[in-house]
Structures are given as structure tokens and as C-alpha cells.
Amino acid sequence: MQDSIFRIMNAIKCGFYKALHPFLWGHGIKLHGIPRIEVSHNVTFGKNIAINENVYIQGHGKVKIEDNVVLSYGSTILTRNLKYGSKGQGKTVDHYERNVEIGHDTWIAANVTILPGVIVPHNCIVAAGSVVTKSLPEPYACYAGNPAVYKKSINNDTN
């Protein structure tokens, strides 16, 4: 009984959030919790996206998320970072911004961090807790670790 009430309350909360954020409309986005999305006009979604609880998307640079992507619990997508060793450090903070792209049919597992400038190719799995520091080279692959590295190929046979 208590579980049913929690699910109903979560559905109401997610519906209310989606109603207040029109950039989520018309994409078939499934919210399974409340994400935090900064600078939403720089974030574009494909169709059939699943976004879970505590997902953070920093849209200072552009973020492109293609069709059929799952962003699991606690995933973080960063597009802005500090310039290390920039002039005036300590007095003035300089930042750089880089775009992030996530290809179609990709699963970003729980607590993955994607850093600025990264491209995740289509049909990939990024394992839980991974930190993606640079663009991943191959589609149809599983990546894991800190930094995320190629672990194995994923069968791309459609049968």
C-alpha cells in the first residue's frame, strides 16, 4: 500500500515538473524523478528519453541527447569547467564551455559523470560510476571506469 502511494505521488510530482518545463513537451520524455537542468534552451532531446531521479544536466554549452537514451539515477552531464592555471586565478575565475552529445540507443548508467566536450557514440553502455573524460571512440560498445575505457563490444545483431 505504501509503495503504491509513493508511486502515485512521484507520478504527480513528475507530471507537475514536466508541465512547468515546456522544453520537455512533445519528445516522449519519461521522467522517473526530478532532474536538474540548467540553461535548458541549450539542451535538445530526441524522442523516447528516460530521465531518472537526481540527473543533472549543465547546459552552459550545448547538450544534444538523441533518441532512445536512458539517463540513470545520479547521472551528471557537464558542459562548463574551470580553466586551470588561467590568469588572475583566485581573483577572477575563468571558465570554458564545450558541447556534449549522446548518441541514440545509449544507456548512461547510475552515477556516471560526463565531462565537457565529450561525444558518446550511438548504441553504447556507460557503466555505473564511470567518469567520461574524453569522447568515446566506438559505437556498439560498453565503457567503464575512471576514466571510462572500452571494455567490450555489444552485439549489434538485430535478431
HUURHU-V924448 format. One record per pair of residues at least 6 apart in sequence whose C-alpha atoms are under 7 Angstrom apart, sorted by the first residue. I is the first residue (numbers start at 0). J is the second residue. D is the distance in whole Angstrom. If there is no record, write none. Layout:
I&J&D / I&J&D
This chain:
9&32&7 / 13&30&6 / 13&32&6 / 13&33&6 / 17&23&6 / 26&44&7 / 26&45&6 / 26&46&5 / 26&47&7 / 27&46&6 / 27&47&5 / 27&48&7 / 28&46&7 / 28&47&5 / 28&48&5 / 28&49&6 / 29&48&6 / 29&49&5 / 29&50&6 / 30&49&6 / 30&50&5 / 30&51&6 / 31&50&6 / 31&51&5 / 31&52&6 / 32&51&5 / 32&52&4 / 33&52&5 / 33&53&6 / 34&52&6 / 34&53&5 / 34&54&5 / 34&55&6 / 35&54&6 / 35&55&5 / 35&56&6 / 36&55&6 / 36&56&5 / 36&57&6 / 37&56&6 / 37&57&5 / 37&58&5 / 38&57&7 / 38&58&5 / 38&59&6 / 39&58&6 / 41&58&5 / 41&59&7 / 41&60&7 / 41&61&5 / 41&62&6 / 42&58&6 / 42&61&6 / 42&62&5 / 42&63&6 / 43&62&6 / 43&63&5 / 43&64&6 / 44&63&6 / 44&64&5 / 44&65&6 / 45&64&6 / 45&65&4 / 45&66&4 / 46&66&5 / 46&67&6 / 47&66&6 / 47&67&5 / 48&66&6 / 48&67&5 / 48&68&5 / 48&69&6 / 49&68&6 / 49&69&5 / 49&70&6 / 50&69&6 / 50&70&5 / 50&71&6 / 51&70&6 / 51&71&5 / 51&72&5 / 52&72&5 / 52&73&7 / 53&72&6 / 53&73&5 / 54&72&6 / 54&73&5 / 54&74&5 / 54&75&6 / 55&74&6 / 55&75&5 / 55&76&6 / 56&75&6 / 56&76&5 / 56&77&6 / 57&76&6 / 57&77&5 / 57&78&6 / 58&78&6 / 59&78&6 / 59&79&6 / 59&96&7 / 60&78&5 / 60&79&7 / 60&96&5 / 60&97&5 / 60&98&5 / 61&98&5 / 61&99&6 / 62&98&6 / 62&99&5 / 62&100&6 / 63&99&6 / 63&100&5 / 63&101&6 / 64&100&6 / 64&101&5 / 64&102&7 / 65&101&6 / 65&102&5 / 65&103&5 / 66&103&5 / 66&104&6 / 67&103&6 / 67&104&5 / 67&105&7 / 68&103&6 / 68&104&5 / 68&105&5 / 68&106&6 / 69&105&7 / 69&106&5 / 69&107&6 / 70&106&6 / 70&107&5 / 70&108&7 / 71&107&6 / 71&108&5 / 71&109&5 / 72&109&5 / 72&110&6 / 73&109&6 / 73&110&4 / 74&109&6 / 74&110&5 / 74&111&5 / 74&112&6 / 75&111&6 / 75&112&5 / 75&113&6 / 76&112&6 / 76&113&5 / 76&114&6 / 77&113&6 / 77&114&5 / 77&115&5 / 78&96&5 / 78&97&5 / 78&98&6 / 78&99&7 / 78&114&7 / 78&115&4 / 78&116&7 / 79&94&7 / 79&95&6 / 79&96&4 / 79&97&6 / 79&115&6 / 80&94&5 / 80&95&6 / 80&96&7 / 81&93&6 / 81&94&4 / 81&95&6 / 82&93&6 / 82&94&5 / 82&95&6 / 85&93&7 / 96&115&7 / 97&115&5 / 97&116&5 / 98&115&6 / 98&116&5 / 99&115&6 / 99&116&5 / 99&117&5 / 99&118&6 / 100&117&7 / 100&118&5 / 100&119&6 / 101&118&6 / 101&119&5 / 101&120&6 / 102&119&6 / 102&120&5 / 102&121&4 / 103&121&5 / 103&122&6 / 104&121&6 / 104&122&5 / 105&121&6 / 105&122&5 / 105&123&5 / 105&124&6 / 106&123&6 / 106&124&5 / 106&125&6 / 107&124&6 / 107&125&5 / 107&126&7 / 108&125&6 / 108&126&5 / 108&127&5 / 109&127&5 / 109&128&6 / 110&127&6 / 110&128&5 / 111&127&6 / 111&128&5 / 111&129&5 / 111&130&6 / 112&129&6 / 112&130&5 / 112&131&6 / 113&130&6 / 113&131&5 / 113&132&7 / 114&131&6 / 114&132&5 / 117&132&7 / 117&133&5 / 117&134&4 / 118&134&5 / 118&135&6 / 119&134&6 / 119&135&5 / 120&135&7 / 120&137&6 / 120&138&5 / 121&138&5 / 121&139&7 / 122&138&6 / 122&139&5 / 123&138&6 / 123&139&5 / 123&140&5 / 123&141&6 / 124&140&6 / 124&141&5 / 124&142&6 / 125&141&6 / 125&142&5 / 125&143&6 / 126&142&6 / 126&143&5 / 129&143&5 / 129&144&5 / 129&145&5 / 129&146&7 / 129&147&6 / 130&144&6 / 130&145&5 / 130&146&5 / 130&147&6 / 131&146&6 / 131&147&5 / 132&146&6 / 139&152&6 / 139&153&5 / 139&154&7 / 139&155&6 / 140&149&7 / 140&151&6 / 140&152&4 / 140&153&5 / 141&149&6 / 141&150&6 / 141&151&5 / 141&152&6 / 141&153&7 / 142&148&5 / 142&149&5 / 142&150&5 / 143&149&7 / 143&150&7
